[in-house]
Amino acid sequence: MKNPDVMTAFCELLSIPSVKGKPEADAPFGADVKRALTYTLNLAESFGFKTNNYDNYVGEVVFGEGKPFGVLCHLDVVPVGNLSSWNTPPFTPTEIDSNLYARGALDDKCGAIATLYALKRLKDEGITPTREIRLILGCDEESGWGCIEHYKKCATLPEEGISPDADFPVIYAEKGIVHAKFTLKKLKPFDLSGGTVANVVCDHCKFKLNADYSDALAEKLGIQVLGEGEYENFGVSAHGSTPDKGVNALKPVFHMLSALGYLDASAYKNFFLDAQSLTKLNDETGFLTFSPDVAQTDDENLYLTVDIRYPATYAFESIAALLSKLAPYETLHRQLPLYADKNGKLVQTLLNVYNQVTGDNAEPIAIGGGTYARALKSAVAFGPSFGEEGYSIHQPNEYIPIENFYKLIEILYRALKTLCC
């Protein structure tokens, strides 16, 4: 049975523009992220749940007693990117053709609200979990996991759990993640700025060259000419783990900079033509992905931040050795791969619940995305995306089919009842 209060709460949370902002004394990730956390914890308290707020870095909703079981979600969202690419205001949830459009609709406010209402259903039915279920609400998942680091200072993470922040049916493996900032020497003066965050494909950049410029080359490459050596280029954003779903605005720009001698020719070849064959590395979890997503310059150098997702069975050291061949770099962020037993109790229990609800006969899958699941000793990602809507994550017009949102609640309810009650 559909509960209209669920959709009201979901839309109210989606209306909060919880993009990471300027730190404040009581809001380490910005005022709007704090608002999202406060809203969700207050909602949980109104249902009679115990909550904890760890200095507005991260919060949790607690239900039941016994060995802890974590459900890890996040309330922060990535920037909206090129606003003109949105068909509806990104923080005004809008229903069109039975889909709900808003930034965070799928990544990952649906996971937080769906889990909370699954817990409420258990509580309303008089069920007391035999394990302590902790709905952990992170506030910095998209930008470095400072929330999880703070949680570990204030409390002890559960050993086992799930993260509804990826895809169904159940994710048994996640690739390793590296955000690397490369330093490329300028050969001639120029200014460039492009991209927003490391895990979103660059959809816009602007640059200015000195007298050695070519409007004809820019036009040939599809770059907009603004005049007097100034240029602008647009692409299509996508999740950094699936760069093939977007169009990188930096690629033709690097082509032009290399062709005109502003950068060494190897810059374009290494970072956009894969001259070192990095993306040919693969195993059962897929191929390595390589997405140069943020660029900025100073007087001497261009700094390029790249999102790398490497196959789960590869050692980080082998990947690092290959990256060092491209250019000098520093590691901004790194997460080791997650690799769970496909036939283990957790994966098989979740898989059975999913198949029972959907009528499918699905098998566990691997992804390039990274979730909070890898923060725990034994955890996997479980939902919320059922299919094509997953490609809208980190893109304009992010959406979730409304029927899938209610189905998500049902699946999480059954999973938590089976595992924790």
N, C-alpha and C positions, 0 to 999 in steps of 0.2 A: 504493500500500500504506500502510495506516495504521500510524503509529509510536506505541505506547502511551506512550513517553517524552515525546512532544510534549504530550499531555494532562496528564501529571503535572507537567511544568514550567509549563504554562499555569495550572493550578489552584494551584500553589504561589505563582506571582506574583500571581494574583487574591486570594489569602489575605492579602496585605500591604495594609493600609488606607492607601494612599498619597495621602490627601487632604492638601493643603498645610497645614502646621502652623507652629508657632512656630519661627522661625529659631534655630539653634544654631551654635556656632563652626565645626563641620565639616559642618553640615547646613543650608544656606541656606533650604531649603523644608520643613524639619522632618525629624524622625528617620525617620518611616515612608516618606517619599519617598526618602530616602537608602537605606533598606533595599531598596526596589524596584530602585533603580539598581545597588546592590552585587550583589544576587541575579542580575540579568540579565547584568552584566559577568562575574561569576564563571562563570555557565553558558557564556557565549561562550568564555571562556578554557579551560574544560574540553573544548571542541571543538577547541582548538588555534588559535583566532583571536587576533590582536593586538587589544588594547583600549586605550582611553584614557579616563581619568576626569578631567574638568576641574573639580576642586574641588567635586565633588558637585552642581554646577549642571546638568551635562549629561555624557553619556558617548558613546562610539562604539565600534563593532566594525568592524575594517578587514580587507578581503579583496581580494587582487589588486593589480595595479600598473597605472599609466597615468593617463589623465585621470579625475579623481574623478567618481563618480556617487553622489548621495545618496539614501538611503531614510530619511525623517524620521518618527519615531514618538514617542509620549510615554507616560510611565509614571505621571504624576500623574492623579488622577481627581477628579471633582466630589464634593461632600458627598452623603451618602445621602438627605438631606431627611427627610421624615416617615417614620420607621422603621415606624410601624404600617401603612404602605401596602405594605410589602414582604411577600411571601408566604414568603420564605426569608431567612436572615441574609445581608446584602449582601456580607460578606467571607468567607462559607463557600460556595465554589462548589458548586452543587447541580444535578444533572441531573434534569429532569422532561420526559417525552415527547420525548426526543432533543434537548432544548434545554439549554444550560448557562447558569444564572442567577448573576450576580454583578455588583457594581459594577466597571466597567472591562472586562467581557466583550467589549464591542464598541468601547468608546471608552477607550483604544486599545491595551490590553495584547495583544489578539489580533494587532494589526498588528506589534507588536514581536516576539512569539514566532514568529509565522508567518514573518516575514522571516528571523529567525535560523535557523530550521529549513530554510528554502529555501536559505540560504547553506550550511548544513551538508550538504545533499543535493548541492549542486554540489561541495563539497570532497570528500565521500565518493566521488563519481564520478570524482575525479581531474581535475576541470576547474579550470583557473586562469584567472580573469577577465583580460581584456586591458584592463580599466579598474579603477581602485581603487574598489571598492564600499564606501561608508561607511554603516553603519546607525547613524544618529544618534538617541540616546535622550534626549529632552528631559524635564525635570522640572517645568516651569512653564507648560505649554501652556494650561491652563485658567484661569490667573490673571495673565497679563500678558507671557509670553514672556521673562522674565528669563533663562531658560536659553539661548535663542538669542542674546541680547545678550552673554552671557558667552562663549559659543562664539566669537563674532566677535572677542572680545578675545584669545582663546587660540589660535585657528586660523583657517583660511580656509574658508568654506562652499563646497561644490561649486557650480558654476554650473547644473548640470542634475540632475534627480532626480524622485522621486515621494514622495508622502505617503499611505500606506494608513490614512487617518483620516477617511474620508467614505463615499462610495458607489461602486458599480460602475454602468455599465461603465467610464467615465473622465470626470473632471470637467474641462471645458475652461475654465470660468469660475467665480469665486467673488465674491460681492457684497462691497462695501466694508463695513467694520465700524467702528462708533463706540460706545464706552461713555461716556455723558455723565451727569454728576451735576448735577441741577437743584436750585436753591434756591428753595423756596416759603415765603413769609412766613406765619407763624401769625397768625390773627386772634383766637384765644382759646387759652389754655394747654391742651395735651394731650401725651401721650406715645405714641409708636408705634414698633414695631420689627418688621420683616418681611423675609423673603428671606435668601438665603445668599451667592450670588455673582451677578455681573452677567449671566452667560450662562445662567442657569437660571430659568425662570418661577417666581415666588414661590408657594410652596405652603402658607405658614403665616405669620400675623402676629397680634400682640397689641397692644391699645391701651387707653388709659385716658383718660376725659374728666372734666371737672369737673361741676358740678351741672346743666349744660345738656346732658343726654343723653336718649336715647329708646330704651328697651328695645323698644318696639313697632316702631319703624323698623328696629332691628337685626334683629329676628325676621323682619320682612317681607323684608329683604334676605338672609336666610339666615345672618346672623352670630350666633355663639353668645354668649349673655349669661352672664357670670361673676358679676355682681352689683356694686353700688356703682360704676357707671360703667365697669366693666372688661369688655372684650370680646375674643373670639378668633375668628379665621376661618381656614378651611382651603381649599386649592385642590388642583390637580394639577400637579406639576412637569413640565417639558418643556424641550427645548433652546431657548435664547433665539432661535435663528434660525427656529424653527417654533412661535411662541407659540400658534397655533391648535390645536396638539396638546395643550395643557395648559389649566388653568383658573387664572387669576390671582387669588390670594387678596386682592390689594390693591384690585381693582376695586370691589366693594361697599363696602369701607371708605372709599375716596375719595368714593363717592357719599354715604355717611352724613356724612362730615366736611364736605363742601360743603353738603349740605342743612341741617345744623345750624349753619352759619356758622363753623366752625373753620378752613376754607380758603375762598378765593375760589372761586366756582362754576366759573371757567375752569379750575381745576386738574383737576377731574373731566372736564370736556368736552375739554380739550386732550390729556390723557394717557390717557384711557380711552374716549373717544368719537370721537377723531381729528377734532376740530373744525377743524384746519388741513389736513385731507385729505392728510397725509403718506403714508399707506399706499396712495394711488392712484397714486403715482409708480411707473413700471415700464418695463422694456425686455425684450429677449429672455431676460435672466437672471432675470426675475421681478419681483414687486412689493416695494417697501420694506416691511420688517417693523419693528415698534416694540413693545418689550416692557419695561414698567416692572417691574424685578425686585427691587430692594432699596430699603427705606425705613427711615429713622431720624430721630430728632428731637433737638434741643437746646432751650434755653429760648426761642429766638426763631424757629427755622426748622424746616421739614421738608426733608430731603434725599432726593431720589429718583434712583436710578441706573437708567438706561434702556439696554437693548441695542438698537441700531439697525443693521439690515443694508440697505444701499442698493444699487440696481441698478448693475451693473459699469460701464456707460457714462456714469454721472453723475459730475460733478466734485465733490469733497468740499466745495469752497467753496459750491456751490449748496445742498448739504444743510445746511451750517453756518448759512447765512443763514436757512433755514426753522426750524431748531432754536431760533435766538435769539428767534423770535417766541413761543415757548412760555413761557420763563422764563429768568432768568440761569442759566448753566451753565458748568462746566469739563469739559474733555475728559480722561477718565481713561486712555483707551486708544483707539488708532486704527490701522487697517490699511487700506491702499489695496486696491482690487479686484485680482483676478487675471483675466487674459484671455489665453488661449493660442489659437494657430492650430488650429482644428478639423482642418485638413487637413495639419498639420505631421507630421514623422516621429515625434516622441514620442507624440503623441495617437493617431495611426493605428497605430503598433506595439502600443501597449497595448490599443487597441480590438480589433485582430486577435487578440491572445492571449486576451483575454476571450471573444470570440465562438467561438474554436476550442475552448476548454475547456467552455463552457456550451452550445454549439450555438445560441446566440442570434444575432440580426442587429441588435444594438443600435447606437445612435448616441451620441455624446458629449452630456453634459448639464451644466447649470449648477446651482449650489446657493447657499444663503444662508449655510451654515456657512463657517468660516474654518479653513484648515489651514496647516501649516508650508510647504506648497508655495509660498506667496507670499513666503517668505523667500529663495528662490532666483531666479536670473535666468530660468531656463527649467525650470519644474516644474509638475506637475499632481497632483491627488489621484486615488488609484486604489484603490477599495475602502475598508474591508472589507465594508460592508453590501451584501447582494444584494437587499434588498426591505423587507418590512414590519418586520423586526427593527430596522431603523434608527430607527424611531420610539421605541424604548425607550431611546435615548441620553439621558442626563441625567434619566431617569425612574426611579421605583421599578421593580423587577423587570427591570432591564436584562438582556438575554440575547443569545446567539448560537446558532443551530442548529448542532449539532456537525458535521453533514455540510458545512455552509458553511465551518466553520473549516478542515477538511481541504482543501476546494476552494480556499480562500484561499491555502493553502500552495502548492498546485499552480500556481495562476495566477502568484503571485509568483516561483516557481522558473522558470517558462517566460519570464516577462517579463525577469527579470534575466539569464537565459541568452541571450536574444535580443539584449538591449541592451548587455550588458557582456562577453560571452564570444566 
